[in-house]
Amino acid sequence: MNIETTRFGRIEVATEMLIDFPRGLHGFQHLRRWIVWEHRPGNPFQWLQSADEPKTALMVTQPELFLPGCAKKISDALGLDESATTVLCSVALDRETRQVRANLCGPIVIDRSLRRGGQHIVDIDGLDYDADLLALCRKGQAAAPESAAVAIR
């Protein structure tokens, strides 16, 4: 199937790549069909692109790449099987300060076998809604990922 986007033009994806978000995402409750788009293969950042609204895409990453153990904490807090899910977090880039910030308290969790997702609110010690990912790397909590891809397939 083809998905029209304002950022990437027309992208072709297999229908089975669609992820259903029955309740949408916070702020985008009306958008239910999304794909994870790896615009630059090997980059730790991907795009959660709406399949229904061309202008709507969120930059995401796997928090595990920057904060080892994070996905397990989130999965455990939500009572989910970590091996069956992919945990993503939304990312914002501040061009002025050159900071890369992530919302670790509002993770996007995808059940890979059902191709269903949801955004959850979690209150877990050590996780921040405005985490500076590069600062985590500088503190030695994780190595800055050079190559990583979201494992959704």
N, C-alpha and C positions, 0 to 999 in steps of 0.2 A: 504494500500500500504506500501511497505517497502522502507526505505531510508537508503542508506549506508552513514555512516559518519566516519571520522577518529577519532573524539573525543569520540563518544558514541557507536561506532559499528553500527549494523543494528538496526534501530528503526522502529516500526510499527505505522503508523498514518492513520487515516481515510482520504480518499481523500478530503472530505470537509474541512479538516484542512489546505489545501494548500491555500496560499495567492499569488495572481498574482501581480507582480510589472511590469507593462507594459514597464516602462523605466529603470527597474533595480534599483540599488542603486548607489550612487556616488562611483566610483571606481569599481563597479561590474555591469555595465550597461548590460553586456551579460547574467547575471543571472536573470531570471524572476520569478521562482517558489521557494517560501520559506515557512517555517513553523516556528511558535514560539514554541520552545521546552522547557518545564519546566523540566529540568534535576533533580532538587531537589525540590519537591513540598513544597510550603510554603516559598521558598526563594524569595526575591524581585528581584533577577536577573535571567533572562532567556536567551535563545540562539535563535537568528534568524538564522536558519540553512538553507542553500541552499538545495533544493531538487534535484538539478542537479549536484552540485560539492561537493563531500564528504568532502573536506578539508576546505570549506568556511562556517564559522559560526561567528556571531558577538554577543558579550554579550550585552544585552539590559535590560532596566528597564523602568518602568513608572515614568517619572519625578515627577508626582503628589505625589508620595510617599515621596519624599524628599523636594519638593517645592510646597506646596499647592497652587492651583490656576494656576499652570503652564500650564496644559492641556487646560484650558479655554482660557488663553492668546494666546496660539498657535492656537487653533481652531478658535478663533475670528479673529486673524490676517490672517488666511487662508480662512476665510469665510465659515467654516465648522460647522456642527451641532455636538457639543461635545458629545451629547448623542448617536450618531451613529458611533463614531470613537473611536479608541484606539490610544493614542499617546505614542510612545516609543522613547527612545534616546539610542544611542550607548554608551557603557561604556568601559573604559580601567582601568585595575588594575596595579598600580606600586608596584611591590613586594618590592623594596628597601625602598621607602618612605611610603609604606602602604597606599597610597592615592587611592581613588576610584574617577575617573574623568568621567564626562559625557559631551557629546556634546548636549547642549540644543538648539543651534542655527541651528542644522541640524536634526530636528525631523523626525522620521519615522511615518507616519500616515496611519492607516489601517481603511478602511470602512468595518465594520463587516458584514453588510448584503450583500455587493457585493463581499467580500473576495478579495478586491483590495487594494493595498498600493502604497505609494510613499514617497520619501524622499524630504523634502523641506528645503529651506534656509529661515530663519526668522531673522529679526532684531528688537528685542523687548527689551526695557529697562529692566535691571535686569536679563536677560538671557545671559549666557556665553557659548562659544564654548568649554571651558575647565573647567567646574564647578567642584569644589571639593565637592562631595556629602556629605562626612562625616563632612566637615567644615560647611555645611549648617545645619546639625543636631546639631553640637556643638553650633552654633550661635542661636539655638532655633527656626530656621525657620521651622523646622519639627522634629518630633520624628523619630529616626532611626527605620525603619520598621523591625519588627521581623518576620512577616508573611504576605506575599502578593503574589498574582499570577496575571499574565497578563490576563485581561478579554477579550479574543479574541472570545470565543465561542459564 
